[in-house]
Amino acid sequence: MARLRVKIGVIGAGAVGGTLARLLAKLGHQVSIANSRGPESLTALATEIGASSASMVDAAQAAEIVIVAIPTKAVADLPQSLFANVPGSVVVVDTGNYHPELRDGRIDAIDRGMLDSEWVAQQIGRPVIKAFNNILATSLREGSCERDDGADRSLGRGRFG
Ligand SMILES: NC(=O)c1ccc[n+]([C@@H]2O[C@H](COP(=O)([O-])OP(=O)(O)OC[C@H]3O[C@@H](n4cnc5c(N)ncnc54)[C@H](OP(=O)(O)O)[C@@H]3O)[C@@H](O)[C@H]2O)c1
């Protein structure tokens, strides 16, 4: 049975974004990676993992699925128009975990009880699906291995394989 090939834009190419991009590209998906420093800064990584480097806008606009894998506080810095021309059918995945002490500082709305994914959705003006936030990037990478049928165990054929 032919595998589904999906265009996936990954915003954030660090521990989680870089790992997901690597695994998804290995599965044959068309992956674009982006960060705040521009595509040139990701050329070497993109070449290594079989993805393309892109601006954030291009990564989002060319995708059928967009994965946002950046620190929660950085979501507020994303370009205002990032999703303006992205069709409503495009699924946006949020991998983030709010870490006020460690990294994000205080975000009042979340401290007052709003779900962090709800806050992210409000910032970007799009509903999000929370995923991959409950697994360490190292586990994702190291636990990823091909099953006998060729699917990837950590990502699963049903969702991304
Ligand atoms: N590490 C884990 O094991 C793990 C597991 C589950 C969930 N998470 C969550 O996933 C999210 C990402 O974590 P991570 O560990 O992958 O972080 P990371 O390794 O620090 O990588 C963050 C990435 O986001 C990019 N970035 C930062 N600010 C940006 C902005 N304003 N616009 C666009 N890109 C930006 C960074 O590149 P530039 O700075 O060059 O733009 C970098 O590529 C966090 O919310 C974290 O809590 C992490």
The ligand as a Gaussian input file, in Angstrom:
#p B3LYP/6-31G(d) Opt

LIG

0 1
 N       13.288000      19.321000      24.412000
 C       12.336000      18.419000      24.723000
 O       12.630000      17.253000      25.027000
 C       10.885000      18.795000      24.633000
 C        9.926000      17.772000      24.698000
 C        8.567000      18.082000      24.559000
 C        8.169000      19.391000      24.380000
 N        9.123000      20.392000      24.343000
 C        8.635000      21.759000      24.119000
 O        8.760000      22.055000      22.721000
 C        9.091000      23.442000      22.553000
 C       10.439000      23.534000      21.831000
 O       11.414000      22.957000      22.695000
 P       12.893000      22.568000      22.178000
 O       13.509000      21.806000      23.289000
 O       12.852000      22.005000      20.807000
 O       13.566000      24.003000      22.131000
 P       14.988000      24.376000      21.508000
 O       15.839000      23.179000      21.348000
 O       15.496000      25.515000      22.330000
 O       14.623000      24.905000      20.044000
 C       13.804000      26.005000      19.881000
 C       13.726000      26.341000      18.404000
 O       12.823000      27.432000      18.265000
 C       13.422000      28.440000      17.449000
 N       12.874000      29.730000      17.843000
 C       13.052000      30.396000      19.005000
 N       12.369000      31.552000      18.991000
 C       11.738000      31.607000      17.797000
 C       10.862000      32.549000      17.194000
 N       10.485000      33.679000      17.807000
 N       10.412000      32.304000      15.953000
 C       10.767000      31.160000      15.311000
 N       11.589000      30.221000      15.837000
 C       12.063000      30.441000      17.070000
 C       14.909000      28.290000      17.748000
 O       15.706000      28.807000      16.704000
 P       16.155000      30.337000      16.650000
 O       16.402000      30.776000      18.077000
 O       17.350000      30.321000      15.815000
 O       14.992000      31.023000      16.014000
 C       15.053000      26.784000      17.802000
 O       15.178000      26.246000      16.506000
 C        9.138000      24.037000      23.971000
 O        7.903000      24.609000      24.282000
 C        9.399000      22.822000      24.861000
 O        8.878000      23.011000      26.162000
 C       10.459000      20.118000      24.452000

